Amino acid sequence: MRGMMAGSVDVSSDGVVNGMIGGDVIVAPGVRAVINGMVAGDVVVERGAEVRISGMVAGRVINRGGVVEVSGMVTG
């Protein structure tokens, strides 16, 4: 995904999120995702998901049983 989204985004398949998300990012179980952009809300990582955050999260990172690597910034 690339660009700007005004609301929340559900990531249901492996991929990269580039750009600005105006809401939350929810990563589905078993999905591998990289977040390079800015998330205005929370990032929710479901069980078995793997997420690498190298961008900025203005909210919280909520890990519900996945793997999270943060090399960016989380301010919430």
C-alpha positions as a printed NumPy array, in Angstrom:
array([[  0.   ,   0.   ,   0.   ],
       [  1.256,   3.436,  -0.866],
       [ -0.127,   6.932,  -0.435],
       [ -2.451,   8.537,   2.08 ],
       [ -5.455,   6.88 ,   3.751],
       [ -7.868,   8.914,   5.874],
       [ -9.128,   6.021,   8.025],
       [ -7.941,   2.749,   9.442],
       [ -6.281,   0.031,   7.371],
       [ -6.565,  -3.755,   7.722],
       [ -3.451,  -5.537,   6.459],
       [ -4.647,  -9.012,   5.475],
       [ -1.764, -10.153,   3.261],
       [  2.026,  -9.853,   3.373],
       [  3.312,  -6.491,   2.225],
       [  4.691,  -3.019,   2.859],
       [  2.77 ,   0.035,   4.051],
       [  4.306,   3.266,   2.755],
       [  2.708,   6.651,   3.27 ],
       [  0.388,   8.156,   5.869],
       [ -2.47 ,   6.37 ,   7.62 ],
       [ -4.954,   8.639,   9.385],
       [ -6.278,   5.898,  11.679],
       [ -5.169,   2.526,  13.007],
       [ -3.287,  -0.262,  11.235],
       [ -4.502,  -3.755,  12.108],
       [ -2.235,  -6.597,  10.979],
       [ -4.123,  -9.899,  10.615],
       [ -2.918, -13.201,  12.112],
       [ -0.003, -14.78 ,  10.24 ],
       [  0.689, -11.722,   8.069],
       [  4.194, -10.267,   7.613],
       [  4.205,  -6.49 ,   7.193],
       [  6.632,  -3.583,   7.106],
       [  5.408,  -0.107,   8.053],
       [  7.612,   2.656,   6.629],
       [  5.233,   5.597,   6.797],
       [  3.341,   7.414,   9.526],
       [  0.406,   5.98 ,  11.44 ],
       [ -1.74 ,   8.552,  13.257],
       [ -3.455,   5.903,  15.389],
       [ -2.444,   2.549,  16.857],
       [ -0.765,  -0.462,  15.259],
       [ -2.484,  -3.694,  16.344],
       [ -0.492,  -6.887,  15.735],
       [ -2.629, -10.029,  15.895],
       [ -1.4  , -13.476,  16.993],
       [  1.238, -14.945,  14.673],
       [  1.757, -11.74 ,  12.669],
       [  5.245, -10.287,  12.149],
       [  5.596,  -6.513,  11.86 ],
       [  8.627,  -4.295,  11.365],
       [  8.041,  -0.597,  12.054],
       [ 10.625,   1.792,  10.65 ],
       [  8.307,   4.771,  10.395],
       [  6.401,   6.681,  13.074],
       [  3.394,   5.592,  15.122],
       [  1.602,   8.437,  16.911],
       [ -0.5  ,   5.988,  18.94 ],
       [  0.404,   2.727,  20.631],
       [  1.711,  -0.601,  19.378],
       [ -0.599,  -3.323,  20.698],
       [  0.892,  -6.793,  20.407],
       [ -1.691,  -9.584,  20.708],
       [  0.787, -12.437,  20.269],
       [  2.843, -11.52 ,  17.217],
       [  6.428, -10.435,  16.679],
       [  7.182,  -6.717,  16.55 ],
       [ 10.451,  -4.994,  15.667],
       [ 10.617,  -1.223,  16.048],
       [ 13.458,   0.812,  14.588],
       [ 11.336,   3.911,  14.114],
       [  9.411,   5.968,  16.676],
       [  6.319,   5.232,  18.777],
       [  5.004,   8.274,  20.625],
       [  1.747,   6.962,  22.155]])
